[in-house]
Amino acid sequence: MSRIYTRTGDLGETALIGGTRAPKSDIRVDLYGTADELNAQLGLVVALLDRPDHEDPTRAAAATRLMAELTAVQSRLFDLGALLADPDRCAGLARSGEAIAAFDPARLEHSIDRMDDDLQPLRTFILPGGTPPAAVLHVARTVCRRLERRAVEAATTIAVPADAVRWLNRLSDWLFTAARWIQHTSGRDDVPWRPGESVE
């Protein structure tokens, strides 16, 4: 592609894989657009973690490990966007029930379990926030939940492979755990919810 602009979308339509065109308000376009939004949030987390001034080797190692996992998830989100933009492939996978290796939730579960081993069990809800990487991970979690909700809704009218929905569900759990884990490795505690407190 020699130029970023093509002018083909100037009338509010976009091309799907396979050549068909759809309005930019189409649920399928909204789904892969939201996947792109989530991907960009994860890119921001990577940028926040990619600091040359980490003095503590343990924290530097934690940041490096999480960055590697985040970039792997970003690639899977590109895979998801490509799948959602391909109506025929979505329909075929949804019809066959064929497993999609890229969206195996077990990989996320193993990572969640590893991070959980370093964390104190949750005894109350926690507030989203903390260090900048943790705060953005919480934002990413909410975007992921929105994408999952829209995928479930979309599945009532268009083909959405069940593996993709399951993976999104587990991904939001992974993002929550990753936010707590990077907060912990930074030497900071979770911020607990304090019900009933008012601003003084």
C-alpha positions in Angstrom: 0.0 0.0 0.0 1.7 3.2 -1.1 -0.7 5.6 0.6 -2.6 5.4 3.9 -5.7 7.0 2.4 -7.7 5.3 -0.3 -10.9 7.5 -0.4 -12.9 4.3 -0.7 -14.5 4.9 2.7 -15.5 8.5 2.2 -19.2 7.6 1.8 -19.4 5.7 5.1 -18.7 2.2 3.9 -15.8 -0.2 4.2 -14.6 -3.4 2.5 -14.8 -6.7 4.4 -12.5 -9.6 3.6 -14.0 -11.3 0.6 -14.8 -8.1 -1.2 -18.3 -7.3 0.2 -18.9 -3.8 1.5 -20.6 -2.8 4.7 -21.6 0.4 6.4 -19.1 1.6 9.0 -22.0 1.4 11.5 -22.3 -2.4 10.9 -22.0 -4.6 14.0 -19.1 -6.5 12.4 -17.2 -3.3 11.8 -17.9 -2.2 15.3 -16.5 -5.5 16.7 -13.2 -5.4 14.9 -12.9 -1.6 15.5 -13.3 -2.3 19.3 -10.7 -5.0 19.1 -8.4 -2.4 17.5 -9.2 0.0 20.4 -8.3 -2.6 22.9 -5.1 -3.3 21.0 -4.1 0.3 21.2 -4.7 0.4 24.9 -2.3 -2.6 25.3 0.2 -0.8 23.1 0.1 2.1 25.6 0.7 -0.3 28.5 3.8 -1.7 26.6 5.0 1.9 26.1 4.6 2.7 29.8 6.5 -0.5 30.8 9.3 0.0 28.3 11.5 2.2 30.5 15.3 2.1 30.4 15.5 3.5 33.9 14.3 0.4 35.9 16.7 0.2 38.8 15.3 -2.8 40.5 16.2 -6.0 38.5 13.1 -7.8 39.8 10.8 -5.0 38.6 12.7 -4.8 35.3 12.2 -8.6 34.8 8.5 -8.4 35.6 8.1 -5.5 33.1 9.9 -7.4 30.4 7.9 -10.6 30.9 4.6 -8.7 30.9 5.6 -6.8 27.8 6.2 -10.0 26.0 2.9 -11.4 27.0 1.1 -8.2 26.0 2.6 -8.1 22.6 1.5 -11.7 22.1 -2.0 -10.7 23.0 -1.8 -7.8 20.6 -1.0 -10.2 17.8 -4.0 -12.3 18.8 -6.2 -9.3 18.7 -5.0 -8.6 15.1 -6.0 -12.3 14.4 -9.4 -11.6 16.0 -9.9 -8.5 13.9 -9.0 -10.3 10.7 -11.5 -13.1 11.6 -14.3 -10.8 12.4 -13.8 -8.9 9.1 -14.2 -12.2 7.2 -17.9 -13.2 7.2 -17.4 -16.4 5.3 -14.7 -17.7 7.6 -16.7 -16.7 10.7 -19.7 -18.5 9.4 -17.7 -21.7 8.6 -16.0 -21.8 12.0 -19.2 -21.1 13.8 -21.0 -23.8 11.9 -18.3 -26.4 12.3 -17.5 -25.7 15.9 -13.8 -26.2 14.9 -11.4 -25.2 17.6 -9.3 -22.0 16.9 -5.8 -22.5 18.2 -5.1 -18.8 18.4 -7.9 -18.3 20.8 -7.2 -21.1 23.2 -8.1 -19.8 26.7 -5.9 -22.3 28.4 -2.8 -20.1 27.5 -4.3 -17.2 29.3 -5.4 -19.4 32.2 -1.8 -20.6 32.7 -0.6 -17.0 32.8 -3.3 -16.0 35.2 -2.4 -18.9 37.6 1.3 -17.9 37.5 0.5 -14.3 38.3 -2.0 -15.3 41.0 0.7 -17.3 42.8 2.5 -13.9 43.6 -0.7 -12.1 44.7 -2.7 -12.0 48.0 -6.2 -13.4 47.6 -8.8 -10.8 47.0 -11.1 -10.1 50.0 -12.9 -7.1 48.6 -13.4 -5.3 45.3 -10.5 -3.0 44.3 -10.6 0.3 42.6 -9.2 0.6 39.1 -6.0 2.7 39.1 -2.6 2.4 40.7 0.6 2.8 38.7 0.2 4.1 35.1 0.6 0.6 33.6 -1.9 -0.9 36.1 -4.4 1.9 35.5 -4.3 1.5 31.7 -4.6 -2.3 32.1 -7.8 -1.6 34.0 -9.0 0.6 31.2 -8.2 -2.2 28.7 -10.1 -4.7 30.9 -13.3 -2.5 30.5 -12.8 -2.2 26.7 -12.4 -6.0 26.6 -15.6 -6.5 28.6 -17.4 -4.2 26.2 -16.1 -6.1 23.2 -17.2 -9.4 24.8 -20.7 -8.0 25.4 -21.0 -6.8 21.8 -19.7 -10.1 20.5 -22.4 -11.9 22.5 -25.0 -9.6 21.2 -23.7 -9.8 17.6 -23.9 -13.6 17.8 -27.6 -13.4 17.8 -27.6 -12.0 14.3 -24.3 -12.9 12.7 -21.9 -15.8 13.0 -19.3 -15.2 15.8 -17.2 -18.3 16.6 -17.7 -19.4 20.2 -14.0 -19.7 20.8 -13.5 -16.0 20.1 -16.1 -15.1 22.8 -14.6 -17.5 25.3 -11.1 -16.1 24.7 -12.4 -12.6 25.2 -14.0 -13.6 28.5 -10.7 -15.1 29.7 -8.7 -12.1 28.4 -10.6 -9.7 30.6 -9.7 -11.9 33.6 -6.1 -11.9 32.4 -6.1 -8.1 32.1 -7.5 -7.7 35.6 -4.9 -10.1 37.0 -2.1 -8.4 35.0 -3.1 -5.0 36.5 -2.9 -6.4 40.0 0.4 -8.2 39.3 2.3 -5.3 37.8 1.0 -3.1 40.7 2.4 -5.8 43.1 5.7 -6.0 41.4 6.0 -2.2 41.6 5.8 -2.5 45.4 2.3 -1.0 45.6 -0.9 -2.5 47.1 -4.3 -2.7 45.5 -6.6 0.2 46.4 -9.6 -1.4 48.2 -13.2 -0.3 47.7 -14.5 1.4 50.8 -18.3 1.1 50.6 -20.3 4.0 52.0 -17.4 6.5 52.3 -18.2 10.0 51.3 -16.0 12.9 50.1 -15.2 15.2 53.0 
